[in-house]
Amino acid sequence: MHPTYFRIELDNVCDIKTSFNYDSAQALAYNDIIDVKFVSNKGDKNVDRTKKATNLSNQHEISERNNSNKEVVNAGTDNRENTFLLHLSNFELNKLQTQVKDFVYIVQTDQKYHNALADITNQSLIALIIEPVESCRNNKTSVIAIATATNVYIFDILYLGKVYPDFGRILEAKYPRKVVHNSHKIVDHLQHRQNVNLSGIFDTFVAYCLVSDDKTHRSLEETIQDTLNMPLTYFETEETKSNPFTPYKRPLTNAWLSLIAKKALLQLKLAEYILHKRMLKNFYHHCEQISNTYVDK
């Protein structure tokens, strides 16, 4: 997947309508994609089932083509065709990439730092990323990334020296809610490294387990892949592949800072999707039914 222009390259592509198999890889822009189905090679039965699913999807897409905000549908794998469908509009894709490019990198307690805290305080839901955190308290804090609905802030804790009390109070407050993945690692790290007791937690791994009934351990990237159908290659660039992340080496490259910003933004989108499209799906359905009680009479 191209990190800037939102193109995806696919191998072993088959046009299901014409049964034509392409010999070479196909690079497609999101704007040109109506539907993508991943079909496992388990015989004609699976392919036929996918054709039926594609036809149903195409009927929906035809009705949407005149909409200027056309949606791109990414379907799940063969055994999860009807689960976790994400509709990404062109606006959402462009906004995501703009936010990734426009992240705010904070290295000192200047006006930029205080403006960031003011913005974060006014949010109801934020995403929180700490790098590195896999070893919990055994990792020294390098950076903390916060994603809001409109901005991404990356606090360089090595340059700042520590999480200062004004920042710590936000993390310890019940609101804004903090979207994290594998909260036990984040909580352990902040408590022992920064003397911060994280509160107001929304754990995307717990949320995923509840809606999927699958408790297999998954990283944030894997959960995003399984839920939003974003390929793992979306979290890679040529530079990040050739230059492994060294969290305590300064200066941090723009490629790695952009990758951290991307993870924070998608973690926030992941939480919003699971909450509103899965957990509250029935609630919204009942609200819609009630709202039309008088209209339908």
C-alpha positions in Angstrom: 0.0 0.0 0.0 1.4 3.4 -1.0 1.8 5.6 2.1 0.9 8.8 0.4 -1.4 8.3 -2.6 -3.6 5.6 -1.1 -2.9 3.0 -3.8 -2.9 -0.7 -3.1 -1.0 -3.3 -5.1 -2.5 -6.8 -5.3 -1.1 -10.1 -6.5 -3.0 -12.9 -8.1 -5.9 -10.7 -9.0 -9.1 -12.2 -10.5 -12.0 -10.2 -11.9 -14.8 -12.3 -10.5 -17.4 -11.0 -13.0 -15.3 -12.1 -16.1 -13.2 -14.8 -14.4 -10.1 -13.1 -15.9 -6.9 -13.7 -14.0 -4.2 -11.1 -14.2 -0.6 -12.4 -14.5 1.0 -9.2 -13.1 0.4 -7.3 -9.9 -2.4 -4.7 -10.2 -1.9 -1.2 -8.6 -5.3 0.4 -7.9 -6.3 3.7 -6.5 -8.9 3.7 -3.7 -11.0 6.0 -5.8 -11.2 3.3 -8.5 -12.0 0.4 -6.1 -15.6 -0.7 -5.7 -15.1 -3.9 -3.8 -12.3 -6.3 -2.9 -12.8 -9.8 -1.8 -10.1 -12.1 -0.5 -10.8 -15.6 -1.6 -9.0 -18.7 -0.3 -8.2 -21.5 -2.7 -10.4 -24.1 -1.2 -12.4 -25.1 -4.3 -15.2 -23.7 -6.4 -17.6 -23.6 -3.5 -15.8 -20.8 -1.8 -15.4 -18.9 -5.0 -19.1 -19.2 -5.8 -20.0 -17.9 -2.3 -17.7 -15.0 -2.8 -19.3 -14.2 -6.2 -22.7 -14.1 -4.5 -21.3 -11.8 -1.8 -19.8 -9.6 -4.4 -23.0 -9.3 -6.4 -24.8 -8.2 -3.3 -22.1 -5.7 -2.6 -22.3 -4.4 -6.2 -26.0 -3.8 -5.9 -25.3 -1.5 -2.9 -22.5 0.2 -4.7 -24.5 1.0 -7.8 -26.9 3.0 -5.6 -24.0 4.9 -4.1 -22.1 5.8 -7.3 -23.9 9.1 -7.8 -22.9 10.2 -4.3 -19.9 12.5 -4.4 -18.6 11.1 -1.2 -18.4 7.5 -2.7 -17.4 4.9 -0.2 -14.7 2.2 -0.6 -15.7 -1.2 0.9 -13.0 -3.4 2.2 -14.4 -6.9 2.8 -13.0 -9.4 5.3 -11.4 -12.8 4.6 -13.4 -15.7 3.4 -14.5 -16.9 6.9 -15.5 -13.4 8.0 -17.2 -12.0 4.9 -20.1 -10.4 6.9 -18.0 -9.2 9.8 -16.2 -5.9 10.3 -17.0 -4.1 7.1 -15.5 -0.6 7.1 -16.7 2.1 4.7 -14.0 4.6 4.1 -14.9 7.7 2.2 -12.5 9.7 0.2 -12.8 12.5 2.7 -11.8 10.2 5.6 -8.8 8.8 3.7 -7.6 12.2 2.7 -8.1 13.5 6.2 -6.2 10.6 7.7 -3.2 11.2 5.5 -3.3 15.0 6.1 -3.3 14.4 9.9 -0.4 11.9 9.5 1.7 14.5 7.6 0.7 17.4 10.0 1.6 15.8 13.3 2.9 18.1 16.0 6.2 17.1 17.4 6.8 18.5 20.9 10.3 18.6 22.5 10.0 21.4 25.1 7.3 23.0 27.3 6.7 26.0 25.0 3.5 27.4 23.6 3.1 24.4 21.3 3.2 22.2 24.3 0.5 24.2 26.2 -1.7 24.5 23.1 -1.6 20.7 22.7 -2.6 20.1 26.3 -5.5 22.6 26.0 -6.7 20.8 22.9 -6.4 17.3 24.5 -8.3 18.5 27.6 -11.3 19.5 25.6 -11.7 16.1 23.9 -14.0 13.3 25.0 -11.9 10.5 23.4 -8.2 10.4 22.6 -5.8 7.6 21.5 -2.7 7.0 23.5 0.5 5.4 22.2 3.7 4.9 24.1 6.9 3.8 22.4 8.5 1.5 23.4 6.1 -0.4 25.8 6.3 -4.1 25.0 8.5 -4.7 28.2 6.2 -2.5 30.3 8.2 -0.9 33.2 11.4 -2.2 31.8 11.3 0.2 28.9 12.4 3.8 29.4 9.8 6.2 28.0 10.8 7.5 24.6 7.7 9.1 23.1 4.1 9.5 23.9 1.6 10.1 21.1 -1.9 11.5 21.5 -4.4 11.5 18.7 -7.5 13.6 18.8 -10.3 14.0 16.3 -8.3 16.6 14.4 -4.6 16.4 15.5 -1.8 14.1 16.5 0.7 15.2 19.1 4.0 13.4 19.7 5.7 14.3 23.0 9.4 13.4 23.0 9.8 12.4 26.6 13.6 12.0 26.2 13.9 15.7 25.3 11.2 16.8 27.8 12.8 14.8 30.6 9.5 13.4 32.1 5.7 13.6 32.0 5.1 16.9 33.8 2.2 17.3 36.3 -0.1 19.2 33.9 0.2 16.4 31.3 0.0 13.8 34.1 -3.3 15.2 35.4 -4.9 14.7 32.0 -3.8 11.1 31.8 -5.1 10.5 35.4 -8.4 12.1 34.8 -11.5 10.1 33.9 -12.0 12.2 30.8 -11.0 12.4 28.1 -11.2 8.6 27.7 -7.9 7.1 26.6 -8.0 4.6 23.8 -5.1 2.2 24.4 -4.2 -1.3 23.3 -3.1 -3.9 25.9 -3.8 -1.5 28.7 -1.9 -3.6 31.3 1.4 -2.7 29.6 0.6 1.0 29.3 -0.6 1.2 33.0 2.4 -0.6 34.3 4.8 1.5 32.3 3.3 4.9 33.3 2.9 4.0 36.9 6.5 2.8 37.4 8.3 5.1 34.9 6.3 8.4 35.2 4.4 8.0 38.5 1.2 8.4 36.5 -1.9 6.3 37.3 -3.7 6.1 34.0 -7.5 6.4 34.2 -10.5 6.5 31.8 -9.3 3.5 29.8 -10.8 2.2 26.6 -8.8 -0.9 25.7 -9.2 -1.8 22.0 -8.0 -5.4 22.6 -10.7 -6.0 25.2 -13.3 -4.4 22.9 -12.1 -6.6 20.1 -12.4 -9.7 22.3 -15.9 -8.8 23.3 -17.3 -8.3 19.9 -15.5 -11.1 18.1 -15.4 -13.7 20.9 -11.8 -14.3 20.0 -9.4 -13.9 22.8 -6.2 -14.7 20.8 -3.5 -12.2 21.6 -3.2 -9.6 18.8 -1.0 -6.5 18.4 -2.5 -3.2 17.6 -1.5 -3.6 13.9 -3.0 -7.1 13.8 -6.3 -5.9 15.4 -6.5 -3.0 12.9 -5.9 -5.5 10.1 -8.6 -7.9 11.3 -11.1 -5.2 12.1 -10.6 -2.5 9.6 -9.1 -4.7 6.9 -6.0 -2.4 6.7 -3.0 -4.5 5.4 0.0 -4.7 7.7 2.0 -3.2 4.8 0.2 0.1 5.6 2.4 0.4 8.6 5.6 0.1 6.6 7.6 2.3 4.2 10.9 1.6 2.5 12.7 3.7 5.1 11.1 2.0 8.1 11.9 -1.4 6.6 15.5 -0.5 5.9 16.1 1.4 9.2 14.7 -0.4 12.2 13.2 1.7 15.0 15.8 2.7 17.6 13.6 4.5 20.2 16.5 6.1 22.2 18.5 7.4 19.2 18.0 11.1 18.4 16.9 12.7 16.2 14.0 10.4 15.3 13.4 10.2 11.6 10.3 11.7 10.1 9.3 8.3 8.7 9.1 6.8 12.2 7.3 9.8 13.7 4.8 9.5 10.8 4.4 5.8 11.6 3.7 6.5 15.2 1.2 9.2 14.2 -0.5 6.8 11.9 -0.8 4.1 14.6 -2.4 6.6 17.0 -4.9 7.8 14.4 -5.9 4.3 13.4 -6.2 3.3 17.0 -8.7 6.1 17.6 -10.6 5.0 14.5 -10.5 1.4 15.6 -12.1 2.3 18.9 -14.8 4.5 17.3 -15.6 1.7 14.8 -15.9 -1.1 17.4 -17.9 1.1 19.7 -20.4 2.5 17.3 -20.6 -0.1 14.6 -20.5 -3.2 16.8 -21.2 -2.6 20.5 -23.9 0.0 20.0 -25.3 -1.4 16.8 -28.5 -2.7 18.3 -29.0 0.5 20.3 -28.7 2.7 17.2 -31.1 0.3 15.4 -33.7 0.7 18.2 -33.2 4.5 18.2 -33.9 4.6 14.5 -37.1 2.5 14.9 -38.4 4.7 17.7 -37.6 7.9 15.9 -39.8 6.8 13.0 -42.8 5.8 15.1 -45.0 8.7 14.1 -43.6 9.2 10.6 -44.5 5.7 9.6 -48.2 6.1 10.7 
